[in-house]
């Protein structure tokens, strides 16, 4: 096969940086943000968190922090100390209810109540990071819109999370003295960055998640959140954009065919092109298409044709070692030429994902209107397994973001990582936000 065939495949499927018009995508993203803030039809939910970053963090005051993540539920008691220190006590990790089998609403909240009850004597304030699409209310409770990440608890959808947990605790004989603050994991990640930056000077803050899924939170002027006039005149507000839903990204035939095979075709287009839940499976579609295009030997074509599942961890293992995880025995039998071709295709899919992630962040920085000075950059607190574990992903994303922002828009940023950011952000919200309390 002539060498130019591989580059032809890469070019015709727009997997190169110069085939993606970042300026157009940024404009479309910002336009979707503005429509979402106005309450108009948009692919971005742009959900107000009813939390701002203008807070003084109380010291030496314990708060119960809860983090309902993808497959795990984490609990701890957190106290913040002087000199940017904190104590994390009674830390426990449990299985997320509904991950192994379907549960009812009562079972769902009873399980969470059992996780929480050993901590209830430690504090009357509870910060609850709930990492699923929730419409937060102005009393800092929230109504579940739907579950992601394979949680099987359909009766919970449409219910208010804090109210329901409080009812479960009352059923178990506990009193009703607690106050709750509910927030999204991306908002919590932003808050963790804000609290950690007391020794630094930043112009604004962004929370960015790129793991199983993807999302972005940023700080917006309340007067621009037209769909909730009550926020006008109340300063700045953290917005949970649900940016994985952005759907105005140019795609090729392979992307569209892959999307059609997912559980929610036509939705979460951005997330399907960048996040860990999809990146490996999307890559397999490219490899199979490349085999049909004639880029692999007959034996290589048979090998890729025999693979039905290829996760992001499989892809990443191949990029690091030349073989996969579950499919290691199969991929190990590839010829050297087929292995090299497969690596180029995988790297190209990852490269495009890193570029799209950088375009996403650039749009939110520009929408914030901040970061115009190198001395006061925008702080991006970034979390997620895909970002930090996929080979060279963070470095590629950061390089593209630098090129886009400092080269064209003269904006500046700094990416930081904070361990247990969602749990820490939940604690901050529980201590600093007027809570839901009945």
Secondary structure, 3 states (H helix, E strand, C coil): CCCHHHHHHHHHCCCCHHHCCHHHHHHHHHHHHHHHHHCCCCCCCCEECCCCCCCCCCCCCCEEEEEECCCEEEEEEEEECCCCCEEEEEEEEEECCCCCCCCCHHHHHHHHHHHHHHHCCCCCEEEEEECCCEEECCCCCEEECCCCCCCCCHHHCCCEHHHHHHHHHHHCCCCCCCEEEEECHHHHHHHHHHHHCCCCCCCEEEEEEECCCEEEEEEEEHHHCCCCHHHCCCCEEEEECCHHHCCCCCCCHHHHHHHHCCCCCCCCHHHHHHCCCCHHHHHHHHHHHHHHCCCCCHHHHHHHHHCCCCCHHHHHHHHHHCCCCCCHHHHCCCCHHHHHHHHHHHHHHHHHHHHHHHHHHHHHHHHHCCCCECCECEEEEEECHHHHHCCCHHHHHHHHHHHHHHHHHCCCEEEECCCCHHHHHHHHHHHHCCCECC
